[in-house]
Amino acid sequence: MHRLHHRARTALVQQLVESRRLRGRGEVVRGHHNINYVRRSGLVLALLLGAVPFTRFKYRVPLPAVEVVPRIWPREAEVLGVVCRYLREVPRCLADLGEGSVHRYRTGRTLGDGGVTATVGEELMRSFASFFVRTARVPVAELPARPDDWPRDGDSQGFLDWLVRFTQERVHLPNRDRFGALFDAVGVPEDAMARFAVLHRCRASRPFRLLHTDVHRANVVVRGRRLAVIDWELAIFGDPLHDLATHLVRMGYGKEEQERMTELWAGAMTEAGLTELTAGLHEDLPVFIAFEHAQSVFPTSCGRPSTCPRARTRAASTPPPTGSSGRHGGPASRCGWSTCRAGTGSWKPCGSGTARGPEARRPLPVRRRGGHHWLARSNRCANGGTWCLREDRRWAAEWRRGGVVPRRR
């Protein structure tokens, strides 16, 4: 086949992909940062992509959203170009189209399909530990360039300070005008992250490595006994304990599971000859876990309520929460606020009126045009508790009346 000019090839791929997207034959998965269209490639598109004809691909289109997490590499395709050379199970990017990208489709089931209450198990935990080791072995020299103000390699405290400063200066304060009433209702003071920085300091330094920073159940595809971690748009270069901390919190592990996962992570790093990455593990890991709890307040309040004006109004009128911070007593309470993420953005003290047991896992049917949409209660509070069943039902009722039900993936 005649080799097309890069711009001509990109334009043709864009046209063919858009044509298949508009046909609507396939799955559509809406995430926090992207909407993903799963389609089958025809003969011409497969040849252009270098893929097997008539196999499935994933077309990722970024969603407009409030900036709540750092993205030091704007093009996910650049990161995947490096990652896929060393983690062969990760779906590679087939075409970077500027406003979207085409990726190889990874078949299997996500861990999120079983809900957060499902036990991960020893075997999968060992697979996660192996994943973190292989990610840490990705050569630093091959990674895309970092921002000019990025902390120097090995400056763990500088890395934490950068994360705290980003959360305060680019997430919290810029959104005060828009979400100020909600922040006040939740009990988030204007100097929230400054208080955090005073109370939490790193005691050791560790070499920087490539971090995924978003290894949770919805981003893990399992096929047989093998897992693949997808969605690398939030990857950064930093302290490996930050990657472990976000994993421990976002996976919804219980206390014993967190301890076991930490042991397996440390053991795998030591066996791989990466002992320097475990320096100060027991002293500094709680610091990064506390940061994850603290910063999670902002994606929760700036992200989900922004999709429903009525939810913002109701959330802003809710009195500041008081009392317990939940059954895990997360570090978020020590930062001055205690929140429970409900689908409406309504906030109330964690641990009160919280659903547990089989009722918390039972799917809730919400009727809409064309059939049913099942809302699985497989989410957790920012500090580890389960979603509030009462608020979940209220959220479903609100969206049922509006006729639109967003997918929770």
Secondary structure, DSSP 8 states (H G I E B T S, - for coil): -----HHHHHHHHHHHHHHHHHHT-S-EEE-SSEEEEEEE--HHHHHHHT--TT-EEEEEEE------S--S-S-HHHHHHHHHHH-TTS--EEEE-SS-EEEE---SEEGGGG-TTS---HHHHHHHHHHHHHHHTS-GGGS----TT---TT-HHHHHHHHHHHIIIIIIGGGHHHHHHHHHHHT--TTHHHHHHHH----S----EEE-----GGGEEEETTEEEE---TT-EEE-HHHHHHHHHHHTT--HHHHHHHHHHHHHHHHHTT-GGGGTTHHHHHHHHHHHHHHHTHHHHHHHSGGG-HHHHHHHHTS----S--TTTT-GGGGGT------TT-----TTSS---THHHHS-EEEEETTEEEEE----B-TTS-B--HHHHHHHHHHHHHHT------
